[in-house]
Amino acid sequence: MSNKQLANFLAHSVELESEALERYLEMADTMEIHHNTEVAQFFGRMASEARRHLTEVTEFAQGITLPTLRAWEFSWPEAEPPETLSYEAQHYRMSLRQAMELALQNERAAELFYRNAAENSTDEETVRVATLFADEEHEHGAQLETLIAEQPVTGAHLLVEDDDPHMPE
């Protein structure tokens, strides 16, 4: 099954999920260092979910020769893959709700990426796989919405820098 559109789509999907996994692991470590354990554990669970998605994408790609794309050859809607946490949106004192809302934005961005891939493809198999991936992202987003609704509303005051840096004497 030598299909250029599908191979290109799957190469993008592998990169998308790899970057999501890497960023979630990085954020889990960062939050752990800052003793924000609840958020660290949440990002750890999101990393596990990204790892599961990466495994699924890799399984879909079995037997297909994926193109080796350089960083600038990927076609993303923004500077980074859609499911990659923005460094600017993160804060070491973020609440669990804020972390979940950030993750929800990423799930919705990934869903939109996959839906656009399905809508813009002329290949039936690419449409099928992209729709499947979009539906999975949608379901994960719906699960996050349910979890967010259970969290107390938190404000931006958590993100204010009110602790002085520890300077060596």
PAVO-803677 format. One record per residue: residue number from 1; residue in one letter; chain; x negated, z, y negated of N, C-alpha, C in turn. Coordinates in nm, 4 decimals. Each point is the difference from the previous one (the first is absolute). Last residue first. Layout:
PAVO-803677
nr|rest|kette|n_c1|n_c3|n_c2|ca_c1|ca_c3|ca_c2|c_c1|c_c3|c_c2
NUM|a|A|X|Z|Y|X|Z|Y|X|Z|Y
...
This chain:
PAVO-803677
nr|rest|kette|n_c1|n_c3|n_c2|ca_c1|ca_c3|ca_c2|c_c1|c_c3|c_c2
169|e|A|-2.4040|4.9057|-3.4214|-0.0562|0.0731|-0.1152|-0.1458|-0.0286|-0.0180
168|p|A|0.4166|-0.3203|0.2020|-0.1125|0.0874|0.0378|-0.0585|0.0658|-0.1243
167|m|A|0.5203|-0.1450|0.0375|-0.1295|-0.0505|-0.0457|-0.1108|0.0953|0.0449
166|h|A|0.5354|-0.1384|0.1026|-0.0992|0.1016|0.0362|-0.1384|-0.0567|-0.0298
165|p|A|0.4846|-0.1265|-0.2519|-0.0982|-0.0395|0.1010|-0.0984|0.1139|0.0259
164|d|A|0.5052|0.1046|-0.1544|-0.1285|-0.0406|-0.0557|-0.0957|-0.0413|0.1111
163|d|A|0.5425|-0.0322|-0.0015|-0.1080|0.0813|0.0561|-0.1336|-0.0556|-0.0493
162|d|A|0.4300|-0.1961|-0.0888|-0.0045|0.1289|-0.0675|-0.1054|0.0929|0.0600
161|e|A|0.2170|-0.5274|-0.0114|-0.1289|0.0635|0.0293|-0.0081|0.1315|-0.0765
160|v|A|0.4499|-0.2664|0.1848|-0.0753|0.0371|-0.1189|-0.1281|0.0716|0.0428
159|l|A|0.3696|-0.1547|0.2859|-0.1140|-0.0896|-0.0135|-0.0870|0.0307|-0.1214
158|l|A|0.4151|0.2209|0.1163|-0.0938|0.0251|0.1098|-0.1287|-0.0793|-0.0169
157|h|A|0.3758|-0.0582|-0.2915|-0.0826|0.1159|-0.0339|-0.1003|0.0342|0.1104
156|a|A|0.3506|-0.3437|0.0109|-0.1363|-0.0433|-0.0308|-0.0914|0.1183|-0.0301
155|g|A|0.4305|0.0954|0.3102|-0.0286|-0.0726|-0.1229|-0.1464|-0.0325|-0.0163
154|t|A|0.3854|0.0739|0.4237|-0.1185|0.0548|-0.0655|-0.0334|-0.0862|-0.1197
153|v|A|0.4238|0.1243|0.3774|-0.0467|-0.0884|-0.1068|-0.1172|0.0691|-0.0689
152|p|A|0.1114|0.0952|0.5225|0.0374|0.0393|-0.1360|-0.0567|-0.0989|-0.1013
151|q|A|0.1235|-0.1645|0.5010|-0.1053|0.0667|-0.0765|0.0510|0.0435|-0.1369
150|e|A|0.2423|-0.2646|0.3329|-0.0082|0.1395|0.0440|-0.1003|0.0814|-0.0810
149|a|A|0.0621|-0.4733|-0.0579|0.1242|0.0669|-0.0410|-0.0004|0.1478|0.0371
148|i|A|-0.3529|-0.2823|0.1476|-0.0102|0.0285|-0.1436|0.1221|0.0764|-0.0481
147|l|A|-0.0041|-0.1606|0.4442|-0.0904|0.1136|-0.0178|-0.0117|0.0402|-0.1467
146|t|A|0.2496|-0.3846|0.1015|0.0677|0.1173|0.0555|-0.0861|0.1246|-0.0193
145|e|A|-0.1886|-0.4117|-0.1172|0.1062|0.0359|-0.0946|0.0744|0.1245|0.0465
144|l|A|-0.3196|-0.1883|0.2900|-0.0617|0.0718|-0.1115|0.1043|0.0421|-0.1028
143|q|A|0.1419|-0.2691|0.3544|-0.0360|0.1327|0.0504|-0.0630|0.0842|-0.1103
142|a|A|0.0895|-0.4470|-0.0966|0.1262|0.0751|0.0106|-0.0261|0.1414|0.0516
141|g|A|-0.3637|-0.2995|-0.0101|0.0397|0.0394|-0.1350|0.1278|0.0821|0.0003
140|h|A|-0.1395|-0.1890|0.4023|-0.0898|0.1094|-0.0358|0.0310|0.0500|-0.1411
139|e|A|0.2337|-0.3748|0.1475|0.0413|0.1185|0.0754|-0.0875|0.1195|-0.0347
138|h|A|-0.1197|-0.4160|-0.1819|0.1263|0.0460|-0.0582|0.0463|0.1290|0.0679
137|e|A|-0.3738|-0.2208|0.1758|-0.0341|0.0660|-0.1263|0.1259|0.0548|-0.0675
136|e|A|0.0629|-0.2547|0.3871|-0.0677|0.1260|0.0332|-0.0354|0.0776|-0.1264
135|d|A|0.1775|-0.4311|-0.0512|0.1034|0.0927|0.0474|-0.0598|0.1356|0.0368
134|a|A|-0.2938|-0.3479|-0.1162|0.0752|0.0447|-0.1177|0.1064|0.1012|0.0398
133|f|A|-0.2417|-0.2108|0.3451|-0.0853|0.0946|-0.0726|0.0728|0.0557|-0.1226
132|l|A|0.2221|-0.3362|0.2404|-0.0132|0.1198|0.0830|-0.0830|0.1063|-0.0716
131|t|A|0.0262|-0.4207|-0.1982|0.1285|0.0699|-0.0118|-0.0027|0.1292|0.0805
130|a|A|-0.3693|-0.2834|0.0388|0.0032|0.0594|-0.1339|0.1294|0.0772|-0.0220
129|v|A|-0.0422|-0.2456|0.4002|-0.0908|0.1148|-0.0002|0.0023|0.0699|-0.1361
128|r|A|0.2574|-0.3972|0.0454|0.0482|0.1031|0.0925|-0.0860|0.1265|-0.0074
127|v|A|-0.1341|-0.3819|-0.2465|0.1230|0.0576|-0.0566|0.0481|0.1151|0.0874
126|t|A|-0.3556|-0.2499|0.1637|-0.0439|0.0826|-0.1129|0.1197|0.0675|-0.0651
125|e|A|0.0902|-0.3103|0.3356|-0.0596|0.1217|0.0575|-0.0496|0.0937|-0.1098
124|e|A|0.1778|-0.4279|-0.1275|0.1022|0.0853|0.0601|-0.0569|0.1318|0.0536
123|d|A|-0.1908|-0.2978|-0.4166|-0.0235|0.0154|0.1433|0.0963|0.1039|0.0574
122|t|A|-0.0619|-0.1171|-0.4638|0.0708|-0.1121|0.0629|-0.0140|0.0054|0.1518
121|s|A|-0.0146|0.3942|-0.4213|-0.0643|-0.0686|0.1117|0.0875|-0.1139|0.0511
120|n|A|0.1073|0.3286|-0.3517|-0.0819|-0.1120|-0.0459|-0.0691|-0.0767|0.1117
119|e|A|0.2826|0.3948|0.0647|0.0785|-0.0942|-0.0805|-0.0791|-0.1250|-0.0376
118|a|A|-0.2139|0.3582|0.2353|0.1037|-0.0612|0.0843|0.0760|-0.1077|-0.0768
117|a|A|-0.3152|0.2544|-0.2355|-0.0696|-0.0846|0.0976|0.1013|-0.0719|0.0883
116|n|A|0.1646|0.3182|-0.2988|-0.0432|-0.1215|-0.0702|-0.0728|-0.0953|0.0940
115|r|A|0.1180|0.4186|0.1700|0.1210|-0.0808|-0.0233|-0.0356|-0.1305|-0.0708
114|y|A|-0.3456|0.3145|0.0639|0.0392|-0.0625|0.1265|0.1251|-0.0863|-0.0164
113|f|A|-0.1465|0.2451|-0.3753|-0.1038|-0.0959|0.0385|0.0413|-0.0749|0.1265
112|l|A|0.2719|0.3554|-0.1391|0.0164|-0.1171|-0.0859|-0.1029|-0.1080|0.0343
111|e|A|-0.0395|0.4138|0.2199|0.1220|-0.0695|0.0432|0.0201|-0.1280|-0.0808
110|a|A|-0.3467|0.2815|-0.1315|-0.0337|-0.0693|0.1248|0.1209|-0.0768|0.0519
109|a|A|0.0678|0.2691|-0.3749|-0.0879|-0.1125|-0.0358|-0.0388|-0.0798|0.1242
108|r|A|0.2473|0.3943|0.0611|0.0844|-0.1038|-0.0606|-0.0836|-0.1220|-0.0392
107|e|A|-0.2267|0.3759|0.1631|0.0810|-0.0577|0.1076|0.0862|-0.1138|-0.0543
106|n|A|-0.2479|0.2490|-0.3110|-0.0870|-0.0846|0.0825|0.0766|-0.0662|0.1131
105|q|A|0.2215|0.3125|-0.2744|-0.0328|-0.1194|-0.0789|-0.0850|-0.0970|0.0822
104|l|A|0.0860|0.4163|0.1907|0.1199|-0.0846|0.0011|-0.0240|-0.1279|-0.0804
103|a|A|-0.3314|0.3333|-0.0053|0.0011|-0.0704|0.1288|0.1208|-0.0932|0.0094
102|l|A|-0.0228|0.2767|-0.3737|-0.1084|-0.0982|-0.0064|-0.0043|-0.0826|0.1289
101|e|A|0.2954|0.3591|-0.0154|0.0478|-0.1063|-0.0892|-0.1045|-0.1109|-0.0129
100|m|A|-0.1177|0.3855|0.2421|0.0994|-0.0791|0.0734|0.0523|-0.1152|-0.0847
99|a|A|-0.2893|0.3078|-0.2019|-0.0735|-0.0777|0.1006|0.0952|-0.0900|0.0777
98|q|A|0.1892|0.3006|-0.3029|-0.0707|-0.1059|-0.0717|-0.0798|-0.0877|0.0964
97|r|A|0.2137|0.3800|0.1791|0.0989|-0.0992|-0.0436|-0.0687|-0.1169|-0.0709
96|l|A|-0.2630|0.3670|0.1203|0.0369|-0.0778|0.1177|0.1007|-0.1075|-0.0381
95|s|A|-0.3105|0.1446|-0.3957|0.0880|0.0698|0.0938|0.0272|-0.0892|0.1203
94|m|A|-0.4568|-0.0054|-0.3166|0.1327|-0.0582|0.0191|0.0780|0.0813|0.1030
93|r|A|-0.4644|0.0498|-0.1876|0.1020|0.1048|-0.0022|0.1409|-0.0554|0.0222
92|y|A|-0.3963|-0.2769|-0.0202|-0.0287|0.1003|0.1020|0.1027|0.1132|0.0044
91|h|A|0.1028|-0.5131|-0.1330|-0.0526|0.1173|-0.0673|-0.0173|0.1099|0.1036
90|q|A|0.1211|-0.5813|-0.0711|-0.0255|0.1201|0.0794|-0.0546|0.1121|-0.0869
89|a|A|0.0924|-0.4626|-0.1306|0.1267|0.0713|0.0203|-0.0191|0.1319|0.0742
88|e|A|-0.3618|-0.3111|-0.0862|0.0514|0.0478|-0.1277|0.1267|0.0839|0.0160
87|y|A|-0.2041|-0.2270|0.3696|-0.0779|0.1170|-0.0404|0.0567|0.0616|-0.1275
86|s|A|0.2974|-0.2744|0.3573|-0.0718|-0.0179|-0.1254|-0.0769|0.1277|-0.0337
85|l|A|0.1456|-0.1862|0.4996|0.0259|0.1002|-0.1033|-0.0851|-0.0272|-0.1233
84|t|A|0.1660|-0.3770|0.3510|-0.1169|0.0803|-0.0332|0.0345|0.0950|-0.1137
83|e|A|0.2618|-0.3657|0.2179|0.0230|0.1353|0.0505|-0.1169|0.0934|-0.0288
82|p|A|0.0076|-0.4791|-0.1388|0.1215|0.0693|-0.0436|0.0150|0.1449|0.0458
81|p|A|-0.4899|-0.2343|-0.0856|0.1125|-0.0229|0.0917|0.1193|0.0887|-0.0358
80|e|A|-0.3057|-0.1043|-0.4115|-0.0258|0.0527|0.1338|0.1180|-0.0309|0.0912
79|a|A|0.0066|-0.1546|-0.4484|-0.1441|-0.0025|0.0262|-0.0354|0.0454|0.1418
78|e|A|0.4850|-0.1984|-0.0466|-0.0758|0.0798|-0.0967|-0.1484|-0.0083|0.0377
77|p|A|0.3019|-0.2437|0.2610|0.0760|-0.0019|-0.1257|-0.0704|0.0768|-0.1128
76|w|A|-0.2816|-0.2471|0.3948|0.0837|0.1187|-0.0176|0.0779|-0.0112|-0.1308
75|s|A|-0.3285|-0.2913|0.3494|0.0999|-0.0280|-0.1026|0.0969|0.1178|-0.0076
74|f|A|-0.5465|-0.0911|0.1638|0.1325|0.0526|0.0326|0.0933|-0.0269|-0.1168
73|e|A|-0.4647|-0.1006|-0.0183|0.0816|-0.1050|0.0606|0.1381|0.0489|0.0442
72|w|A|-0.3702|0.2671|-0.1862|0.0661|-0.0789|-0.1043|0.0880|-0.1118|0.0564
71|a|A|-0.2577|0.2857|0.2946|0.0904|0.0827|-0.0803|0.0783|-0.0821|-0.1021
70|r|A|-0.1498|-0.2666|0.4235|-0.0758|0.0868|-0.0896|0.1005|0.0721|-0.0901
69|l|A|0.1045|-0.1937|0.5059|0.0195|-0.0144|-0.1442|-0.0893|0.0972|-0.0753
68|t|A|0.0706|-0.2509|0.4965|-0.0824|0.1041|-0.0601|0.0056|-0.0209|-0.1504
67|p|A|0.3871|-0.1416|0.3779|-0.1053|-0.0436|-0.0920|-0.0779|0.1207|-0.0514
66|l|A|0.2306|-0.0048|0.4897|0.0306|0.0287|-0.1404|-0.1128|-0.0506|-0.0887
65|t|A|0.1981|-0.1236|0.5037|-0.1238|0.0084|-0.0766|0.0362|0.0178|-0.1471
64|i|A|0.2818|0.1481|0.4503|0.0029|-0.0855|-0.1194|-0.1320|0.0190|-0.0740
63|g|A|0.1180|0.2529|0.3937|-0.0018|-0.1407|0.0381|0.0038|-0.0974|-0.1162
62|q|A|0.1715|0.4766|-0.1062|-0.0708|-0.0287|0.1255|0.0101|-0.1487|0.0327
61|a|A|0.2163|0.2408|-0.3734|-0.1070|-0.0974|-0.0223|-0.0787|-0.0334|0.1268
60|f|A|0.3507|0.3313|-0.0191|0.0599|-0.1300|-0.0313|-0.1064|-0.1086|-0.0095
59|e|A|-0.1482|0.4408|0.0520|0.0608|-0.0494|0.1242|0.0669|-0.1360|-0.0214
58|t|A|-0.1724|0.2215|-0.3749|-0.1099|-0.0468|0.0847|0.0528|-0.0549|0.1323
57|v|A|0.3037|0.2066|-0.2891|-0.0440|-0.1278|-0.0569|-0.1101|-0.0605|0.0868
56|e|A|0.1474|0.4312|0.1144|0.1048|-0.1002|0.0240|-0.0432|-0.1383|-0.0483
55|t|A|-0.2830|0.3632|-0.0963|-0.0020|-0.0304|0.1436|0.1031|-0.1069|0.0338
54|l|A|0.0003|0.1673|-0.4341|-0.1192|-0.0823|0.0211|-0.0115|-0.0401|0.1471
53|h|A|0.3383|0.3036|-0.1185|0.0310|-0.1350|-0.0483|-0.1179|-0.0942|0.0231
52|r|A|-0.0710|0.4503|0.1002|0.0966|-0.0564|0.0946|0.0361|-0.1431|-0.0401
51|r|A|-0.2678|0.2441|-0.2939|-0.0771|-0.0331|0.1211|0.0913|-0.0642|0.1045
50|a|A|0.1987|0.1682|-0.3877|-0.0743|-0.1232|-0.0306|-0.0821|-0.0441|0.1212
49|e|A|0.2198|0.4097|0.0348|0.0987|-0.1085|-0.0029|-0.0684|-0.1342|-0.0289
48|s|A|-0.2608|0.3861|-0.0236|0.0380|-0.0251|0.1401|0.0997|-0.1143|0.0091
47|a|A|-0.1177|0.1501|-0.4256|-0.1126|-0.0717|0.0609|0.0312|-0.0323|0.1459
46|m|A|0.3022|0.2688|-0.2286|0.0117|-0.1387|-0.0466|-0.1140|-0.0845|0.0566
45|r|A|-0.0126|0.4590|0.0844|0.1096|-0.0619|0.0764|0.0188|-0.1458|-0.0414
44|g|A|-0.3114|0.2473|-0.2448|-0.0482|-0.0175|0.1368|0.1054|-0.0642|0.0888
43|f|A|0.1165|0.1261|-0.4343|-0.0809|-0.1221|-0.0027|-0.0618|-0.0271|0.1376
42|f|A|0.2398|0.3994|-0.0410|0.0900|-0.1142|-0.0169|-0.0789|-0.1310|0.0005
41|q|A|-0.2422|0.4005|0.0046|0.0640|-0.0243|0.1295|0.0953|-0.1189|-0.0073
40|a|A|-0.1997|0.1406|-0.3998|-0.1029|-0.0541|0.0901|0.0605|-0.0326|0.1361
39|v|A|0.2681|0.2234|-0.3112|-0.0130|-0.1417|-0.0347|-0.1058|-0.0663|0.0884
38|e|A|0.0539|0.4608|0.0540|0.1271|-0.0650|0.0328|-0.0061|-0.1509|-0.0270
37|t|A|-0.3720|0.2777|-0.1254|0.0138|-0.0212|0.1439|0.1263|-0.0757|0.0369
36|n|A|-0.3301|0.0820|-0.3993|0.1397|-0.0435|-0.0091|0.0404|-0.0421|0.1421
35|h|A|-0.4488|0.1417|-0.1577|0.0896|0.1024|0.0553|0.1472|-0.0313|-0.0222
34|h|A|-0.4031|-0.2762|-0.0889|0.0589|0.0709|-0.1140|0.1041|0.1028|0.0431
33|i|A|-0.2178|-0.2716|0.3225|-0.1102|0.0580|-0.0778|0.0536|0.0841|-0.1149
32|e|A|0.3085|-0.2505|0.2477|-0.0496|0.1138|0.0786|-0.1121|0.0709|-0.0752
31|m|A|0.1675|-0.4002|-0.1762|0.0961|0.1092|-0.0196|-0.0424|0.1248|0.0773
30|t|A|-0.2599|-0.3886|0.0560|-0.0087|0.0476|-0.1380|0.0929|0.1179|-0.0231
29|d|A|0.0199|-0.2217|0.4178|-0.1253|0.0747|-0.0157|-0.0115|0.0601|-0.1395
28|a|A|0.3626|-0.2836|0.0814|0.0159|0.1219|0.0799|-0.1246|0.0874|-0.0142
27|m|A|-0.0142|-0.4251|-0.1950|0.0817|0.0941|-0.0772|0.0235|0.1298|0.0764
26|e|A|-0.2337|-0.3455|0.2178|-0.0775|0.0453|-0.1154|0.0785|0.1037|-0.0805
25|l|A|0.2198|-0.2181|0.3496|-0.0998|0.0933|0.0528|-0.0833|0.0598|-0.1130
24|y|A|0.3046|-0.3359|-0.1162|0.0708|0.1223|0.0388|-0.0969|0.1037|0.0571
23|r|A|-0.1743|-0.4251|-0.1072|0.0355|0.0748|-0.1213|0.0744|0.1290|0.0337
22|e|A|-0.1166|-0.2977|0.3559|-0.1199|0.0530|-0.0650|0.0351|0.0870|-0.1208
21|l|A|0.3513|-0.2303|0.2186|-0.0560|0.1057|0.0846|-0.1193|0.0658|-0.0679
20|a|A|0.1814|-0.3766|-0.2084|0.0926|0.1133|-0.0094|-0.0542|0.1183|0.0797
19|e|A|-0.2331|-0.4041|0.0338|-0.0210|0.0624|-0.1309|0.0915|0.1206|-0.0188
18|s|A|0.0589|-0.2546|0.3888|-0.1327|0.0634|0.0026|-0.0275|0.0737|-0.1302
17|e|A|0.3931|-0.2621|0.0352|0.0114|0.1253|0.0751|-0.1336|0.0729|0.0093
16|l|A|0.0029|-0.4210|-0.2182|0.0950|0.0888|-0.0673|0.0048|0.1349|0.0705
15|e|A|-0.2471|-0.3467|0.2028|-0.0682|0.0558|-0.1173|0.0893|0.1004|-0.0724
14|v|A|0.1882|-0.2344|0.3589|-0.1060|0.0883|0.0502|-0.0711|0.0669|-0.1171
13|s|A|0.3140|-0.3268|-0.1085|0.0649|0.1207|0.0516|-0.1018|0.0998|0.0532
12|h|A|-0.1442|-0.4287|-0.1434|0.0425|0.0811|-0.1139|0.0603|0.1323|0.0469
11|a|A|-0.1070|-0.3051|0.3301|-0.1250|0.0457|-0.0624|0.0314|0.0875|-0.1211
10|l|A|0.3609|-0.2128|0.2095|-0.0483|0.1141|0.0778|-0.1326|0.0529|-0.0537
9|f|A|0.1816|-0.3885|-0.1998|0.0892|0.1139|-0.0228|-0.0514|0.1237|0.0732
8|n|A|-0.2236|-0.4020|0.0803|-0.0272|0.0471|-0.1357|0.0858|0.1223|-0.0331
7|a|A|0.0805|-0.2133|0.4108|-0.1334|0.0607|0.0008|-0.0346|0.0566|-0.1374
6|l|A|0.3998|-0.2457|0.0419|0.0101|0.1288|0.0682|-0.1347|0.0716|-0.0007
5|q|A|0.0097|-0.4351|-0.1749|0.0787|0.0913|-0.0841|0.0081|0.1389|0.0624
4|k|A|-0.2162|-0.3448|0.2506|-0.0770|0.0411|-0.1174|0.0769|0.0985|-0.0887
3|n|A|0.0112|-0.0999|0.5348|0.0926|-0.0105|-0.1108|-0.0688|0.0567|-0.1239
2|s|A|-0.0539|-0.1028|0.5540|-0.0836|-0.0138|-0.1183|0.0902|-0.0294|-0.1192
1|m|A|0.0502|0.1573|0.5136|0.0852|0.0000|-0.1181|-0.0896|0.0000|-0.1243
